[in-house]
Amino acid sequence: MRGELENTEHDAALAHAIVRAADQLRFDNRPGSLDRQCTLGLFVAALSDRLALEFPRAAMALHELVFAPVTTGNPVEREV
């Protein structure tokens, strides 16, 4: 399946940001476990920093998910 995907410039840049963000994290925990979910939380924080370089709106949306005021709705819906 991997070879069948179209590789656009934006997709390649995003994939590179994901790889760089995951470089320093440990994924030696059970898939789907609470430990893996905590690692993914750290990953999102690291990815947000990487995204800010080439995808500032996406990075801001991730930032809003973490730091937006309490809401019963989607905290980034109004931002996108």
Rosetta blueprint (number, residue, H / E / L):
1 M L
2 R H
3 G H
4 E H
5 L L
6 E L
7 N L
8 T L
9 E H
10 H H
11 D H
12 A H
13 A H
14 L H
15 A H
16 H H
17 A H
18 I H
19 V H
20 R H
21 A H
22 A H
23 D L
24 Q L
25 L L
26 R L
27 F L
28 D L
29 N L
30 R L
31 P L
32 G L
33 S L
34 L H
35 D H
36 R H
37 Q H
38 C H
39 T H
40 L H
41 G H
42 L H
43 F H
44 V H
45 A H
46 A H
47 L H
48 S H
49 D H
50 R H
51 L H
52 A H
53 L H
54 E H
55 F L
56 P H
57 R H
58 A H
59 A H
60 M H
61 A H
62 L H
63 H H
64 E H
65 L H
66 V H
67 F H
68 A L
69 P L
70 V L
71 T L
72 T L
73 G L
74 N L
75 P L
76 V L
77 E L
78 R L
79 E L
80 V L
